[in-house]
Amino acid sequence: MIPGGGQPNMQQLLQQAQKMQQDLARAQEELAATEVDGQAGGGLVRATVTGAGELRGLRIDPKAVDPEDTDTLADLIVAAVHAANENAQALQQQKLGPLAQGLGGGSGIPGLPF
């Protein structure tokens, strides 16, 4: 019951829920289309991921390639991908956080990192 004795308007609640669902779907589509970068080694290795975390590209400066030390290059690649994914998660929080709060908090929504 609503204070004052009125009943909640179920139609209005359903419309609000449907709008929030549409907004969430639109935000997820935007995230999938948005690319963010991460880098390591002062820019020697750059990774590009979508806002949803899908790896789209990897650029390696030839100066980072040492045939005698492939372990360092591998570490730089991992660090660049990790940085790109952190940036993608920050973008997810920015785009989806307000929507998740509107749905009663994000912890119960599968697939969201918050």
Disulfide bonds with the S-S distance in Angstrom:
none
